[in-house]
Amino acid sequence: MKNKKDEQVVSKVEPTESNTMQVNIRMQHGEHSGQPLYSNFTSIQGGQGVVIVDFGFLDPQTINSLSRSTRSADKVPETVDARILSRMAISVDAAKNLAQQLNHAFQSKS
């Protein structure tokens, strides 16, 4: 049985036909979701009715090397290898909701 600290409460805004309704949803950790992943870049692709979001990690040394190459006008590689940590396929409606939540989070931070 999971205790209260393992639960995350999320306020979710669901569009309805004529107005917006706020519903509190209690998300509980699944078998592998308790371990946080750190991502320093994302890649988004559109599909038929879904948005695919890849969360990845690029080694900080590679980022520094690219930054130095750019500043010194050295040749920058065409491709850089990175590791996908997680791939999420979400509905277009869920992606719009995520975008609204992210925008709200950024606005309240500034």
HELIX and SHEET records of a PDB file:
HELIX    1   1 LYS A    4  ASP A    6  5                                   3    
HELIX    2   2 PRO A   60  ARG A   71  1                                  12    
HELIX    3   3 VAL A   92  LYS A  109  1                                  18    
SHEET    1   A 2 GLU A   7  PRO A  15  0                                        
SHEET    2   A 2 THR A  20  GLN A  28 -1                                        
SHEET    1   B 3 PHE A  41  GLY A  46  0                                        
SHEET    2   B 3 VAL A  50  PHE A  57 -1                                        
SHEET    3   B 3 ARG A  83  SER A  91 -1                                        
END                                                                             
